[in-house]
């Protein structure tokens, strides 16, 4: 992971900016159908940060409750999805790695929800693969 203890990012149009004041707890590829549909991509790369160390420094995200337990945060102007968190009592927040200013500084550690992986998409890496959510291997 990156050597810095701060991770910053934002949306495509610049209306939303955020900062995470600690390195991520985990990072990986999510192959679930909700992530596929919310991004329009075969996989989403996420990084988990402590919720209390994450803050928007510019703008306020729009919210979309994508499931009974989760909320997706995005820019209402350009549509960039920034994060996913629990609807109530969030302890962590999953930030979309592509929205980071330096996404190369947060390499994935594993694959989750591979049971719904699109068959023609395969990264062919050696990272652990979990058919469901799994647990943090760290």
C-alpha positions in Angstrom: 0.0 0.0 0.0 1.0 3.6 -0.3 3.5 5.0 2.1 1.3 8.1 2.9 -1.1 8.1 5.8 -3.5 10.3 3.9 -5.6 9.3 0.9 -7.5 11.9 -1.1 -9.8 11.7 -4.0 -12.9 12.9 -5.7 -15.4 12.8 -8.5 -14.9 13.3 -12.2 -16.2 16.9 -12.2 -14.5 18.0 -9.0 -17.6 18.9 -7.1 -16.9 16.2 -4.4 -13.5 15.8 -2.7 -12.7 13.6 0.3 -9.8 12.6 2.5 -9.0 9.4 4.5 -6.6 10.1 7.3 -5.3 6.6 7.6 -4.2 3.8 5.3 -6.9 1.4 4.2 -7.8 -1.6 6.4 -8.4 -3.8 3.3 -8.8 -3.6 -0.5 -10.1 -5.9 -3.1 -12.2 -6.7 -6.1 -15.9 -7.0 -5.6 -17.8 -9.2 -8.2 -21.3 -8.9 -6.7 -24.2 -7.9 -8.9 -24.9 -4.7 -6.9 -21.4 -3.4 -7.6 -21.6 -4.5 -11.2 -24.9 -2.7 -11.7 -24.0 0.4 -9.7 -20.8 1.0 -11.7 -21.7 -0.5 -15.1 -18.4 -2.5 -14.9 -17.6 -6.2 -14.5 -15.9 -5.5 -11.2 -15.4 -2.8 -8.6 -12.1 -2.2 -6.8 -12.7 -0.9 -3.2 -10.6 0.1 -0.2 -12.0 -0.1 3.3 -11.3 2.8 5.6 -12.5 3.5 9.2 -15.6 5.6 8.9 -14.4 8.0 11.6 -11.2 8.7 9.5 -13.1 9.5 6.3 -14.5 13.0 5.5 -15.7 15.0 2.6 -13.6 18.1 2.2 -15.7 19.6 -0.6 -19.3 19.1 -1.5 -22.0 16.8 -0.1 -22.7 13.4 -1.7 -26.0 12.3 -3.0 -27.1 9.0 -1.3 -28.7 5.9 -2.8 -29.9 3.1 -0.6 -28.9 0.1 -2.8 -29.9 -2.6 -0.4 -31.6 -3.1 3.0 -28.2 -2.6 4.7 -26.2 -0.3 2.5 -25.9 3.2 1.0 -23.9 4.3 -2.0 -22.5 7.8 -2.0 -22.1 9.6 -5.4 -21.8 13.0 -7.1 -25.2 14.3 -8.1 -23.6 16.4 -10.8 -21.4 13.9 -12.7 -22.6 10.6 -11.3 -19.2 9.3 -10.0 -19.8 6.7 -7.3 -17.5 7.5 -4.4 -18.3 5.0 -1.6 -20.4 2.4 0.0 -21.2 2.2 3.7 -23.7 0.5 6.0 -27.0 2.4 6.3 -26.9 2.5 10.1 -24.0 2.5 12.5 -21.3 2.4 9.9 -17.8 1.6 11.3 -16.1 1.4 7.9 -16.6 2.9 4.5 -15.6 1.2 1.2 -14.2 3.8 -1.2 -14.1 3.2 -4.9 -10.3 3.0 -5.6 -10.7 4.6 -9.0 -11.9 7.8 -7.3 -8.6 8.2 -5.4 -6.1 10.7 -6.7 -3.5 7.9 -6.5 -5.3 4.6 -7.2 -2.0 2.8 -7.8 -1.2 3.3 -4.1 -3.9 0.9 -3.1 -3.5 -2.5 -4.7 -6.2 -5.1 -4.2 -5.6 -8.0 -1.7 -8.4 -10.3 -2.6 -11.5 -11.0 -4.6 -15.0 -11.2 -3.0 -18.4 -12.4 -4.3 -16.7 -14.4 -7.0 -19.8 -16.6 -7.2 -21.3 -13.8 -9.3 -18.2 -13.1 -11.4 -19.0 -12.5 -15.0 -17.4 -15.6 -16.7 -15.6 -13.6 -19.5 -13.8 -11.4 -16.9 -10.8 -12.8 -15.1 -7.8 -10.9 -13.8 -5.7 -14.1 -13.7 -3.9 -13.0 -10.5 -2.9 -15.1 -7.5 -5.0 -13.2 -5.0 -7.4 -15.2 -2.6 -10.9 -15.6 -4.0 -14.0 -15.9 -1.9 -17.4 -16.9 -3.3 -19.2 -14.6 -0.9 -18.2 -11.7 1.4 -15.6 -13.7 3.3 -13.6 -12.1 6.0 -10.6 -9.8 6.0 -7.5 -12.0 5.5 -5.2 -9.4 7.1 
